[in-house]
Amino acid sequence: MNQKSTRQLSSLLALLAVLLAAAAWSLMLMGMAPTRLYIACPREDRITLVDPVRHEVLGALHTDAGPEELLVGGGGWRLYVACREAGTVQVFDTATRRLLTRYVIGRAPGTLSLDEKRGILEVANVEGGPNTLLHLEPDPLLTFVSKTVTSPCVGAIDRQPTRFKGEVTAAIASRVELPERGLLLGISGEVPEVLVAGIQDLVVRVRIPIGKNPSEIVADDGMTRAFVSVRGENALAVLDLQSLRVLARLPVGQGPTRLLKLPGDEFLYCMNTDGDTVSVVRMEGPEVYRTLEVGGNPLGAVLWNSFRR
């Protein structure tokens, strides 16, 4: 390629970059950050991007080692990623997919909590001890980027597990509450059951056999059904919340763990952590609508829905 062609190519690329930036600004001014689903894939050190409308994989963001916990902020324009193995928190621009900054925490960062009014990102300490506060400042896009000041704190994020009482004493890993009946349905990977207890006293009253290693439970908006990922059975169990009985068991991928329900009670995403896939489940039925190959032990997931800000 001669010098003239090289200059023409450089000019074309520069023009394309300007057009993309202008498009991103236009979208922001119209309040139209695109709807996206972000899935942490820690084995391959990446975040897989999914279109939750078409249920298609769009691409990936490469991260530091062991991304697990995710949070979207800044009106959908910032993605915060806690990388447990690397001991870092990374901040990405969701429009350009560019890494904006990296915080070195120096240990295993866990759950993220963002207070944008105060400009503070709280990072839970997976290994115990004080959480870390990352103090942020506004950037030109009216969101937050780095100001490398950290401080320890006791932490608003509850790290102490809540436990069932009575005949079963086990930590509650995930729960669904039925306030009108004063009940909660909780699971613990320690027992192969959904445990029904009082919200106030946490005393177990009913035990629903569900299968080996239940991982997470979520309910539909109408609080009529609950869905439980059963990791040891490669299945998704469906519970009737009125009768407290299992309605169905749906085969999914290998090692289902976390669940993410999309708005509208139509689709549920099931992270098949041991199988590198995500099952897109149509809740009516239920049935597996599609299986997405996302790779890298999918674990944490977060949805930015531009239509419900």
C-alpha positions as CSV (number, residue, x, y, z in Angstrom):
1,M,0.0,0.0,0.0
2,N,1.5,3.4,-1.1
3,Q,1.7,6.5,1.1
4,K,-1.4,8.1,-0.6
5,S,-3.5,5.1,0.1
6,T,-2.4,4.9,3.7
7,R,-3.3,8.6,4.2
8,Q,-6.7,8.0,2.6
9,L,-7.4,4.9,4.8
10,S,-6.3,6.9,7.9
11,S,-8.7,9.7,7.0
12,L,-11.5,7.3,6.4
13,L,-11.0,5.6,9.8
14,A,-10.8,9.0,11.5
15,L,-14.1,10.0,9.9
16,L,-15.7,6.8,10.9
17,A,-14.6,7.3,14.5
18,V,-16.1,10.8,14.5
19,L,-19.4,9.5,13.1
20,L,-19.6,6.8,15.7
21,A,-18.9,9.3,18.5
22,A,-21.6,11.6,17.1
23,A,-24.1,8.7,17.0
24,A,-23.3,7.8,20.6
25,W,-23.8,11.5,21.7
26,S,-27.1,11.7,19.8
27,L,-28.3,8.5,21.5
28,M,-27.3,9.9,24.9
29,L,-29.1,13.2,24.3
30,M,-32.2,11.4,23.3
31,G,-32.0,9.1,26.4
32,M,-31.6,6.0,24.2
33,A,-28.8,3.9,25.6
34,P,-29.4,0.6,23.9
35,T,-31.0,-2.4,25.7
36,R,-28.2,-4.8,26.4
37,L,-27.6,-7.9,28.5
38,Y,-24.0,-8.4,29.9
39,I,-22.9,-11.8,31.0
40,A,-19.7,-12.4,33.0
41,C,-17.6,-15.3,31.7
42,P,-14.8,-15.7,34.2
43,R,-13.0,-18.7,32.7
44,E,-12.3,-16.7,29.5
45,D,-11.9,-13.3,31.1
46,R,-14.6,-11.6,29.1
47,I,-18.1,-10.1,29.2
48,T,-20.4,-11.5,26.5
49,L,-22.9,-8.9,25.1
50,V,-26.4,-10.1,24.2
51,D,-29.3,-8.5,22.5
52,P,-32.2,-9.5,24.8
53,V,-34.8,-8.5,22.2
54,R,-33.5,-10.7,19.5
55,H,-31.8,-13.1,21.9
56,E,-28.5,-13.0,19.9
57,V,-24.8,-12.7,21.0
58,L,-23.4,-9.4,19.8
59,G,-19.7,-9.7,20.9
60,A,-17.5,-9.5,23.9
61,L,-15.5,-7.2,26.1
62,H,-12.1,-8.5,27.3
63,T,-11.4,-8.0,31.0
64,D,-8.9,-8.7,33.7
65,A,-8.9,-12.2,35.3
66,G,-12.1,-13.6,36.7
67,P,-14.9,-11.2,36.1
68,E,-17.9,-12.2,38.2
69,E,-20.0,-9.3,39.4
70,L,-21.5,-6.6,37.1
71,L,-23.3,-3.3,37.5
72,V,-24.6,-0.8,34.9
73,G,-24.7,2.9,35.8
74,G,-24.6,6.3,34.2
75,G,-27.9,5.9,32.4
76,G,-26.7,2.8,30.8
77,W,-23.4,4.2,29.5
78,R,-21.1,2.7,32.1
79,L,-20.4,-0.9,32.9
80,Y,-18.6,-1.7,36.1
81,V,-16.9,-5.1,36.3
82,A,-15.5,-6.7,39.5
83,C,-12.7,-9.1,38.5
84,R,-12.2,-11.4,41.5
85,E,-9.0,-13.2,40.5
86,A,-7.2,-10.0,39.4
87,G,-8.4,-8.0,42.4
88,T,-9.6,-5.1,40.2
89,V,-12.7,-3.2,39.2
90,Q,-12.9,-2.1,35.6
91,V,-15.1,0.6,34.1
92,F,-16.2,0.4,30.4
93,D,-18.0,2.8,28.1
94,T,-20.9,0.8,26.9
95,A,-21.3,2.8,23.6
96,T,-17.7,2.4,22.4
97,R,-16.8,-0.8,24.5
98,R,-13.7,1.1,25.5
99,L,-12.0,0.5,28.9
100,L,-12.1,3.9,30.7
101,T,-10.3,3.0,33.9
102,R,-9.2,0.3,36.3
103,Y,-9.2,0.3,40.1
104,V,-6.7,-2.0,41.8
105,I,-8.5,-3.3,44.9
106,G,-5.7,-5.8,45.9
107,R,-8.1,-8.6,46.9
108,A,-11.2,-10.4,45.7
109,P,-13.8,-7.8,44.9
110,G,-17.4,-8.9,45.0
111,T,-20.9,-7.3,44.9
112,L,-21.0,-3.7,43.5
113,S,-23.3,-0.9,44.7
114,L,-23.4,2.5,43.1
115,D,-24.6,5.7,44.6
116,E,-24.4,8.1,41.7
117,K,-25.8,11.1,43.5
118,R,-22.8,11.0,45.9
119,G,-20.4,9.5,43.3
120,I,-19.5,6.5,45.3
121,L,-19.0,2.9,44.2
122,E,-19.0,0.4,47.0
123,V,-17.1,-2.9,46.5
124,A,-17.8,-5.8,48.8
125,N,-14.9,-7.8,50.2
126,V,-15.5,-11.4,49.3
127,E,-12.9,-12.5,51.8
128,G,-14.3,-10.6,54.7
129,G,-13.2,-7.5,56.3
130,P,-14.1,-3.9,55.3
131,N,-15.6,-3.0,52.0
132,T,-13.9,-0.5,49.7
133,L,-15.4,2.8,48.7
134,L,-14.3,4.2,45.3
135,H,-14.9,7.9,45.1
136,L,-15.9,9.0,41.6
137,E,-16.4,12.3,39.9
138,P,-18.6,13.4,37.0
139,D,-17.2,13.1,33.4
140,P,-18.3,15.2,30.4
141,L,-21.1,12.7,29.7
142,L,-22.7,13.4,33.1
143,T,-21.8,9.9,34.3
144,F,-18.9,8.8,36.5
145,V,-15.3,7.8,35.8
146,S,-12.3,7.3,38.0
147,K,-10.9,9.4,40.7
148,T,-8.4,7.1,42.3
149,V,-9.3,7.6,46.0
150,T,-10.2,4.5,48.0
151,S,-11.2,4.1,51.6
152,P,-12.3,1.1,53.8
153,C,-15.8,1.1,55.2
154,V,-18.0,-1.2,57.3
155,G,-20.2,-1.5,54.2
156,A,-23.8,-1.1,53.3
157,I,-23.7,-4.4,51.5
158,D,-24.7,-7.2,53.8
159,R,-22.0,-9.9,53.7
160,Q,-23.3,-12.0,56.6
161,P,-25.5,-14.8,55.4
162,T,-29.0,-15.0,56.8
163,R,-29.8,-18.4,58.1
164,F,-32.9,-20.6,58.4
165,K,-33.9,-21.7,61.9
166,G,-35.6,-24.7,63.4
167,E,-35.1,-28.2,62.1
168,V,-32.8,-26.8,59.3
169,T,-30.0,-24.4,60.0
170,A,-28.5,-23.4,56.6
171,A,-27.6,-20.1,55.0
172,I,-30.2,-18.6,52.6
173,A,-28.5,-18.3,49.2
174,S,-31.5,-16.9,47.4
175,R,-35.1,-16.1,48.3
176,V,-38.5,-15.1,47.1
177,E,-40.8,-13.4,49.6
178,L,-44.7,-13.7,49.9
179,P,-45.4,-10.7,52.2
180,E,-49.2,-11.2,52.2
181,R,-48.7,-14.7,53.6
182,G,-45.8,-13.8,55.8
183,L,-43.6,-16.5,54.1
184,L,-40.4,-16.7,52.2
185,L,-39.2,-19.4,49.9
186,G,-35.4,-19.8,50.1
187,I,-32.7,-22.2,48.9
188,S,-29.4,-23.2,50.2
189,G,-27.0,-25.3,48.2
190,E,-26.6,-27.4,51.3
191,V,-30.0,-29.1,51.1
192,P,-31.9,-30.5,48.0
193,E,-35.1,-28.6,48.9
194,V,-36.9,-25.3,48.7
195,L,-37.4,-24.3,52.3
196,V,-40.5,-22.3,53.2
197,A,-40.1,-20.2,56.4
198,G,-41.7,-17.3,58.2
199,I,-40.4,-13.9,57.0
200,Q,-40.0,-12.7,60.5
201,D,-38.8,-15.8,62.4
202,L,-37.1,-17.7,59.6
203,V,-38.3,-20.9,61.1
204,V,-38.8,-23.6,58.4
205,R,-42.4,-24.8,58.1
206,V,-42.5,-26.6,54.7
207,R,-39.8,-28.5,52.8
208,I,-40.3,-28.9,49.0
209,P,-38.0,-31.5,47.4
210,I,-36.3,-29.9,44.4
211,G,-33.1,-31.7,43.5
212,K,-29.4,-31.7,44.1
213,N,-27.6,-28.3,44.6
214,P,-30.3,-25.7,44.0
215,S,-28.7,-22.4,43.1
216,E,-31.1,-19.5,42.6
217,I,-34.8,-18.8,42.8
218,V,-36.8,-16.0,41.1
219,A,-40.5,-15.3,40.9
220,D,-42.7,-13.8,38.1
221,D,-44.1,-10.3,38.5
222,G,-47.5,-11.7,39.5
223,M,-46.0,-13.8,42.2
224,T,-47.8,-16.9,40.9
225,R,-44.8,-19.0,40.0
226,A,-41.2,-19.3,41.0
227,F,-38.3,-20.7,39.0
228,V,-35.4,-22.6,40.6
229,S,-32.1,-23.5,38.9
230,V,-31.0,-26.9,40.1
231,R,-27.4,-27.2,39.3
232,G,-26.9,-30.9,40.2
233,E,-29.9,-31.9,38.0
234,N,-29.2,-29.7,35.0
235,A,-32.8,-28.5,35.3
236,L,-35.1,-25.6,35.9
237,A,-37.9,-26.3,38.4
238,V,-41.2,-24.4,38.3
239,L,-43.1,-23.9,41.5
240,D,-46.7,-22.9,42.0
241,L,-46.6,-20.2,44.7
242,Q,-50.2,-20.9,45.8
243,S,-50.0,-24.6,46.5
244,L,-46.2,-24.6,47.1
245,R,-45.8,-27.6,44.7
246,V,-43.5,-28.4,41.8
247,L,-45.4,-27.9,38.5
248,A,-42.7,-28.9,36.1
249,R,-39.0,-29.6,35.5
250,L,-37.4,-28.3,32.4
251,P,-34.0,-29.7,31.1
252,V,-31.5,-26.9,30.5
253,G,-27.7,-26.9,30.0
254,Q,-25.0,-28.2,32.3
255,G,-24.8,-26.7,35.8
256,P,-27.5,-24.0,35.8
257,T,-26.8,-21.3,38.4
258,R,-27.9,-17.8,38.2
259,L,-31.2,-16.6,36.7
260,L,-32.2,-13.3,35.2
261,K,-35.8,-12.6,34.4
262,L,-36.4,-10.1,31.6
263,P,-39.2,-7.5,32.0
264,G,-42.7,-8.5,30.9
265,D,-42.7,-12.1,32.3
266,E,-42.0,-13.6,28.9
267,F,-38.3,-14.7,29.0
268,L,-35.9,-16.0,31.7
269,Y,-32.2,-16.3,31.1
270,C,-30.6,-19.3,32.8
271,M,-26.8,-19.3,33.1
272,N,-25.5,-22.8,32.5
273,T,-22.1,-22.3,34.2
274,D,-20.7,-25.7,33.7
275,G,-21.8,-25.9,30.0
276,D,-20.7,-22.5,28.7
277,T,-24.2,-21.7,27.5
278,V,-27.3,-19.7,28.4
279,S,-30.8,-21.1,28.1
280,V,-33.3,-18.6,27.0
281,V,-36.5,-19.9,28.6
282,R,-40.0,-18.9,27.5
283,M,-41.8,-18.6,30.8
284,E,-45.2,-19.5,29.4
285,G,-45.1,-23.3,29.1
286,P,-42.2,-23.3,30.1
287,E,-39.9,-24.2,27.2
288,V,-36.3,-23.6,26.1
289,Y,-36.7,-21.0,23.3
290,R,-33.0,-20.8,22.4
291,T,-29.6,-21.8,23.6
292,L,-26.8,-19.2,23.4
293,E,-23.1,-20.2,23.2
294,V,-21.4,-17.6,25.4
295,G,-18.4,-19.6,26.6
296,G,-16.2,-19.2,29.7
297,N,-18.5,-20.4,32.6
298,P,-21.3,-17.8,32.4
299,L,-22.0,-16.5,35.9
300,G,-22.9,-12.9,36.8
301,A,-25.4,-11.1,34.5
302,V,-26.9,-7.7,34.4
303,L,-29.6,-6.1,32.1
304,W,-29.7,-2.5,31.0
305,N,-33.3,-1.9,29.7
306,S,-33.5,1.4,27.9
307,F,-37.3,1.3,27.8
308,R,-37.7,1.1,31.6
309,R,-35.4,3.8,33.0
